[in-house]
Amino acid sequence: MSNKREKVLVVLQLSGGNDYLNCIVPYQNGHYKDARPNLKITDDLVIPLDRGLGLNPGMGPVKNLYDRGKVAIIHGIGYPEPNRSHFRSMDIWHTAEPTKVGDKGWLGQAVRELDPTGSNVVTAVNFGNGLPRALAAPGVPVASVGDLSNYGLLTGIEGLRQREQALATFNRIYSPAIGNVAVMDYLGKTGQDALRGAEILQQAPLRYQSNVEYPDNPIAKSLQGVAQVHMADLGTRVFYTQYGSFDTHADEVKTQQKLWHDISGALAAFYQDLEQAGRSDEVMVMMFSEFGRRVKDNGTGTDHGSGGVAFLIGDQVNGGHFGEYPEIETSALVEGDLRFNNDFRGLYTDVLEDWLSVDARPIVQGNYEKIRPFAVSTN
């Protein structure tokens, strides 16, 4: 595997629709307090930032990174004609295709550019069950890991030849149902890539040495896995993981604070781990959610909305605010939602071109205004 220190992207998906208003809190705004009589974050609980904004009480470790200039907050991010369906909106984010159902993930396309021949089956690694649509693209291998400590496909069968025979048997079982040689060839290659990925990733925990104590929760476990694989120098350029659900129709205040407590603590440990290893300047974390939530609360929670917030975290990020916080007064809302003011495809263009050094235009299908969140050129 390559030992060249390339730029690495870690995507953390905030699944379920993170409530923007109670994440980056406009706590000094009277319209916010009027719209959230039951759910507002009160002045004594909010973590003050600047610009009259504050953080959710669960985000203390994020505030520490923000104070060090490591956190960029992208305000009002979204896309035209927002969709309030979890599945459709997330699909739009995953494919960068708001007007029709896309067939290729934006990161899958980026991985193809990073490794055109697919020579490294761990160029992209997902921590979690299944494969996010963002990483899916024909011919692009992706390793998907539940638990790095016992990761492997058919690993109970000793010997590569025996495992290959078992995989071939699996293919024969399903061939009558599929009945397409090309599809079977693809499935066979995918299976072989998974076997090779399992063999490679099993090296990572063996090479990892750290005294950083991660919190005991699933997202911390995933981010520690990211640190292990990155520090093993296996050539992984894109990591993906997710946490949630942020679908807080009820009991929002408690639920959202707990989720951000878990994520913030995990991020702090992850960043400490990278810093101690002298590897933090190579890594950037991007966090996003499929949409924000309605401005008015429903009594105990909030319903699906639009106009959200995204974050970039890393040494080479120009920390601070990007874009204006959307207006909250009723006359400025769109069907009760915040109006978006940053197209997510502009953020993707920044990440693709200025971090991963990949041409963004064919992936986002056009030219979009960059948000320019980097302190200096990263290339």
C-alpha positions as CSV (number, residue, x, y, z in Angstrom):
1,M,0.0,0.0,0.0
2,S,1.1,3.6,-0.6
3,N,2.7,5.5,2.2
4,K,2.2,8.9,0.4
5,R,0.5,11.3,2.7
6,E,-2.6,12.3,0.6
7,K,-5.5,14.5,1.7
8,V,-8.3,12.5,3.4
9,L,-12.0,13.2,3.6
10,V,-14.2,11.9,6.5
11,V,-17.9,12.4,5.9
12,L,-20.2,12.2,8.9
13,Q,-23.8,12.0,7.9
14,L,-26.3,13.4,10.5
15,S,-29.2,11.1,9.6
16,G,-32.7,12.1,10.1
17,G,-32.7,15.9,9.7
18,N,-30.6,17.8,12.2
19,D,-32.6,20.8,13.6
20,Y,-30.5,23.8,12.4
21,L,-32.2,26.3,14.8
22,N,-31.4,24.3,17.9
23,C,-27.9,23.3,16.7
24,I,-26.6,26.8,15.7
25,V,-28.9,28.7,18.0
26,P,-29.9,32.3,17.2
27,Y,-30.6,32.7,20.9
28,Q,-30.6,36.5,20.9
29,N,-33.2,36.7,18.2
30,G,-36.8,37.4,19.3
31,H,-38.3,35.7,16.3
32,Y,-36.5,32.5,17.4
33,K,-37.9,32.7,20.9
34,D,-41.4,33.3,19.5
35,A,-41.3,30.4,17.1
36,R,-40.0,28.0,19.7
37,P,-42.0,28.6,22.9
38,N,-41.6,24.9,24.0
39,L,-38.2,24.0,22.4
40,K,-36.0,27.1,22.5
41,I,-32.5,26.7,24.0
42,T,-32.4,29.2,26.8
43,D,-29.6,31.7,27.4
44,D,-28.3,29.9,30.4
45,L,-27.9,26.6,28.5
46,V,-26.6,27.8,25.1
47,I,-22.9,27.8,24.4
48,P,-22.2,31.3,23.1
49,L,-20.2,31.7,19.8
50,D,-20.4,35.1,18.2
51,R,-22.8,37.0,15.9
52,G,-25.5,36.5,18.5
53,L,-25.3,32.7,17.8
54,G,-24.6,29.8,20.1
55,L,-24.2,26.1,20.0
56,N,-26.4,23.3,21.3
57,P,-25.5,22.5,24.9
58,G,-24.2,19.1,23.8
59,M,-21.6,20.6,21.6
60,G,-18.9,21.7,24.1
61,P,-16.0,19.9,22.4
62,V,-17.0,21.4,19.1
63,K,-16.8,24.8,20.7
64,N,-13.2,24.0,21.8
65,L,-12.3,23.2,18.2
66,Y,-14.1,26.3,16.9
67,D,-12.1,28.5,19.3
68,R,-8.9,27.0,17.8
69,G,-10.1,28.0,14.3
70,K,-10.7,24.4,13.2
71,V,-14.5,24.6,12.5
72,A,-16.2,26.2,9.5
73,I,-20.0,26.6,9.9
74,I,-21.8,26.7,6.5
75,H,-25.1,28.5,7.1
76,G,-28.4,27.9,5.3
77,I,-27.2,25.0,3.1
78,G,-29.7,23.3,0.8
79,Y,-30.9,23.2,-2.7
80,P,-33.8,24.7,-4.9
81,E,-37.3,23.3,-4.4
82,P,-36.4,21.4,-1.3
83,N,-37.9,18.0,-0.6
84,R,-39.1,17.0,2.9
85,S,-38.8,13.3,2.3
86,H,-35.9,11.7,4.2
87,F,-35.3,9.3,1.4
88,R,-35.5,11.7,-1.5
89,S,-33.6,14.5,0.1
90,M,-30.8,12.2,1.2
91,D,-30.7,10.8,-2.3
92,I,-30.3,14.3,-3.6
93,W,-27.4,14.9,-1.3
94,H,-25.8,11.5,-2.2
95,T,-26.0,11.9,-6.0
96,A,-25.9,15.8,-6.4
97,E,-28.9,15.4,-8.6
98,P,-31.9,17.4,-7.3
99,T,-34.1,17.2,-10.5
100,K,-34.2,13.4,-11.1
101,V,-33.2,10.2,-9.5
102,G,-29.4,9.9,-9.8
103,D,-27.6,6.6,-10.5
104,K,-24.1,7.5,-9.3
105,G,-23.0,8.7,-5.9
106,W,-20.9,11.9,-5.8
107,L,-18.2,10.3,-3.7
108,G,-18.2,7.1,-5.8
109,Q,-17.4,9.2,-8.8
110,A,-14.7,11.0,-6.9
111,V,-13.1,7.7,-5.9
112,R,-13.1,6.6,-9.5
113,E,-11.1,9.7,-10.3
114,L,-8.7,9.1,-7.4
115,D,-8.1,5.4,-8.3
116,P,-9.2,5.0,-12.0
117,T,-8.2,1.4,-12.2
118,G,-9.7,0.3,-8.9
119,S,-6.3,-1.0,-7.9
120,N,-6.8,-0.2,-4.2
121,V,-10.0,-1.7,-2.9
122,V,-9.8,0.4,0.3
123,T,-9.6,3.8,-1.4
124,A,-13.0,4.3,0.2
125,V,-14.1,2.8,3.5
126,N,-17.6,3.0,5.0
127,F,-18.1,2.5,8.7
128,G,-21.6,1.2,9.2
129,N,-24.0,-1.3,7.8
130,G,-24.7,-1.4,4.0
131,L,-23.3,1.0,1.4
132,P,-24.3,4.7,1.4
133,R,-25.6,5.8,-2.0
134,A,-23.0,8.6,-2.0
135,L,-20.2,6.0,-2.4
136,A,-22.0,3.8,-5.0
137,A,-20.7,3.9,-8.6
138,P,-20.2,1.1,-11.1
139,G,-16.8,-0.4,-10.9
140,V,-15.8,1.4,-7.8
141,P,-14.8,-0.9,-4.9
142,V,-15.8,0.2,-1.4
143,A,-15.1,-1.6,1.9
144,S,-18.0,-1.4,4.3
145,V,-17.1,-2.2,7.9
146,G,-19.4,-2.8,10.9
147,D,-16.7,-3.5,13.5
148,L,-13.1,-3.2,12.5
149,S,-12.0,-5.6,15.3
150,N,-13.8,-8.6,13.7
151,Y,-14.3,-7.3,10.1
152,G,-14.1,-9.8,7.3
153,L,-16.2,-11.7,4.7
154,L,-16.3,-15.5,5.1
155,T,-13.3,-15.1,7.5
156,G,-14.5,-18.2,9.3
157,I,-13.2,-20.2,6.3
158,E,-9.5,-20.7,6.5
159,G,-7.4,-20.1,3.4
160,L,-8.0,-17.8,0.5
161,R,-8.7,-20.6,-2.0
162,Q,-11.4,-22.1,0.2
163,R,-13.1,-18.7,0.6
164,E,-12.9,-18.1,-3.2
165,Q,-14.6,-21.4,-3.7
166,A,-17.3,-20.5,-1.2
167,L,-17.9,-17.2,-3.0
168,A,-18.1,-19.0,-6.4
169,T,-20.7,-21.3,-4.9
170,F,-22.6,-18.3,-3.6
171,N,-22.5,-16.9,-7.2
172,R,-23.8,-20.1,-8.7
173,I,-26.7,-20.2,-6.3
174,Y,-27.9,-16.8,-7.4
175,S,-27.1,-17.0,-11.1
176,P,-30.5,-18.5,-12.1
177,A,-32.3,-15.6,-10.5
178,I,-30.2,-12.9,-12.1
179,G,-29.4,-14.6,-15.4
180,N,-27.0,-12.0,-16.7
181,V,-23.3,-12.8,-17.2
182,A,-22.3,-9.2,-17.0
183,V,-24.1,-8.7,-13.7
184,M,-22.6,-11.9,-12.4
185,D,-19.2,-10.8,-13.4
186,Y,-19.8,-7.6,-11.5
187,L,-21.0,-9.4,-8.4
188,G,-18.0,-11.7,-8.6
189,K,-15.6,-8.8,-8.8
190,T,-17.4,-7.1,-5.9
191,G,-17.1,-10.2,-3.8
192,Q,-13.4,-10.6,-4.6
193,D,-12.8,-6.9,-3.8
194,A,-14.6,-7.5,-0.5
195,L,-12.3,-10.4,0.3
196,R,-9.3,-8.4,-0.5
197,G,-10.5,-5.4,1.5
198,A,-11.1,-7.6,4.5
199,E,-7.6,-8.9,4.3
200,I,-6.1,-5.4,4.1
201,L,-8.2,-3.7,6.8
202,Q,-7.4,-6.4,9.3
203,Q,-3.9,-5.0,9.4
204,A,-5.1,-1.6,10.7
205,P,-5.7,-2.4,14.4
206,L,-2.4,-4.3,14.6
207,R,-0.5,-1.2,13.4
208,Y,-2.4,1.2,15.7
209,Q,-0.9,2.6,18.9
210,S,-2.7,5.3,20.9
211,N,-3.4,6.4,24.5
212,V,-6.4,8.4,23.5
213,E,-9.6,7.3,25.3
214,Y,-12.6,7.4,23.0
215,P,-16.1,7.7,24.5
216,D,-18.2,4.5,24.7
217,N,-20.7,5.0,21.9
218,P,-21.1,3.9,18.3
219,I,-20.0,7.0,16.5
220,A,-16.8,7.2,18.7
221,K,-16.1,3.5,17.8
222,S,-16.5,4.4,14.1
223,L,-14.2,7.4,14.3
224,Q,-11.6,5.4,16.1
225,G,-11.8,2.9,13.3
226,V,-11.2,5.7,10.8
227,A,-8.2,6.7,12.8
228,Q,-6.8,3.2,12.8
229,V,-7.2,2.7,9.1
230,H,-5.8,6.2,8.3
231,M,-2.7,5.7,10.5
232,A,-2.1,2.3,9.0
233,D,-1.3,4.1,5.7
234,L,-3.5,1.8,3.5
235,G,-4.2,4.5,0.9
236,T,-7.7,5.2,2.0
237,R,-8.8,8.7,0.8
238,V,-12.5,8.8,1.6
239,F,-14.2,7.6,4.8
240,Y,-17.9,7.6,5.4
241,T,-20.0,7.1,8.6
242,Q,-23.3,8.3,10.0
243,Y,-25.1,8.8,13.3
244,G,-28.7,9.5,14.3
245,S,-31.6,9.6,14.1
246,F,-32.1,13.3,14.3
247,D,-35.7,12.8,13.3
248,T,-37.0,14.7,16.3
249,H,-40.7,15.0,15.9
250,A,-41.0,14.5,19.7
251,D,-38.7,14.8,22.7
252,E,-36.3,16.9,20.6
253,V,-34.4,18.9,23.2
254,K,-33.2,15.8,25.1
255,T,-32.6,13.7,22.0
256,Q,-30.7,16.3,20.0
257,Q,-28.5,17.2,22.9
258,K,-27.6,13.6,23.5
259,L,-26.7,13.0,19.9
260,W,-24.5,16.1,19.8
261,H,-22.9,15.1,23.1
262,D,-22.0,11.7,21.5
263,I,-20.7,13.2,18.2
264,S,-18.8,16.1,19.8
265,G,-17.0,13.8,22.3
266,A,-16.1,11.4,19.5
267,L,-14.8,14.2,17.3
268,A,-12.7,15.6,20.1
269,A,-11.1,12.2,20.8
270,F,-10.6,11.6,17.0
271,Y,-8.9,15.0,16.6
272,Q,-6.7,14.4,19.6
273,D,-5.7,11.1,18.2
274,L,-4.7,12.6,14.9
275,E,-2.8,15.4,16.5
276,Q,-0.8,13.1,18.8
277,A,0.2,11.1,15.8
278,G,1.1,14.2,13.8
279,R,-1.5,13.4,11.2
280,S,-4.3,16.0,11.8
281,D,-3.3,18.3,8.9
282,E,-4.1,15.5,6.4
283,V,-7.7,15.0,7.5
284,M,-10.9,17.0,7.1
285,V,-14.3,16.1,8.5
286,M,-17.5,17.1,6.7
287,M,-20.8,16.9,8.5
288,F,-24.2,17.4,6.9
289,S,-27.9,16.4,7.3
290,E,-30.5,15.9,4.6
291,F,-32.5,18.9,5.7
292,G,-33.2,21.2,8.6
293,R,-36.5,21.3,10.4
294,R,-39.6,23.6,10.6
295,V,-39.1,27.0,12.3
296,K,-42.2,26.6,14.6
297,D,-42.1,23.8,17.1
298,N,-45.0,21.3,17.3
299,G,-45.1,21.2,21.1
300,T,-42.4,18.6,21.8
301,G,-40.4,18.5,18.6
302,T,-40.1,19.8,15.1
303,D,-41.3,18.5,11.7
304,H,-39.3,18.2,8.4
305,G,-38.2,21.4,6.9
306,S,-35.3,22.8,4.8
307,G,-32.4,25.2,5.1
308,G,-29.8,23.4,7.2
309,V,-26.3,23.7,8.4
310,A,-23.1,21.8,7.4
311,F,-19.7,21.8,9.1
312,L,-16.1,21.3,8.0
313,I,-13.5,20.5,10.7
314,G,-9.7,20.3,10.2
315,D,-6.4,22.0,10.5
316,Q,-6.6,23.5,7.0
317,V,-10.1,24.9,7.4
318,N,-10.6,28.6,7.7
319,G,-12.7,28.6,10.8
320,G,-15.7,30.7,11.3
321,H,-19.1,31.4,9.6
322,F,-19.8,31.1,5.9
323,G,-23.0,32.6,4.6
324,E,-25.6,34.6,6.5
325,Y,-28.0,32.9,9.0
326,P,-31.3,32.8,7.2
327,E,-34.0,35.2,8.3
328,I,-36.4,33.8,10.9
329,E,-39.3,36.2,10.8
330,T,-42.5,34.7,9.3
331,S,-42.5,37.0,6.2
332,A,-39.0,35.6,5.1
333,L,-39.9,31.9,5.4
334,V,-40.7,29.6,2.5
335,E,-43.8,27.5,3.5
336,G,-42.7,27.8,7.1
337,D,-39.1,26.9,6.4
338,L,-35.8,28.7,6.4
339,R,-34.7,29.9,3.0
340,F,-31.5,28.2,1.9
341,N,-28.6,30.6,0.9
342,N,-25.8,28.2,0.1
343,D,-26.2,25.4,-2.5
344,F,-24.7,22.2,-1.3
345,R,-23.1,21.6,-4.7
346,G,-21.0,24.7,-4.1
347,L,-19.6,23.0,-0.9
348,Y,-19.1,19.8,-2.8
349,T,-17.1,21.8,-5.4
350,D,-14.8,23.1,-2.7
351,V,-14.3,19.6,-1.2
352,L,-13.7,17.9,-4.6
353,E,-11.5,20.5,-6.2
354,D,-9.6,22.1,-3.3
355,W,-9.3,19.1,-1.0
356,L,-9.4,15.9,-3.1
357,S,-8.1,17.6,-6.3
358,V,-10.9,16.2,-8.5
359,D,-12.8,18.1,-11.2
360,A,-16.2,18.8,-9.7
361,R,-18.1,19.9,-12.8
362,P,-19.0,16.4,-14.2
363,I,-19.9,15.2,-10.7
364,V,-22.1,18.2,-9.6
365,Q,-23.2,18.7,-13.2
366,G,-22.3,22.4,-13.5
367,N,-20.5,25.3,-12.1
368,Y,-21.5,26.4,-8.6
369,E,-20.2,29.2,-6.5
370,K,-17.6,28.0,-4.0
371,I,-17.9,28.7,-0.4
372,R,-14.1,28.8,0.0
373,P,-13.7,27.5,3.5
374,F,-10.0,26.8,3.3
375,A,-7.4,29.1,4.8
376,V,-4.9,28.5,2.0
377,S,-4.6,26.4,-1.1
378,T,-4.5,22.7,0.1
379,N,-3.0,21.4,-3.2
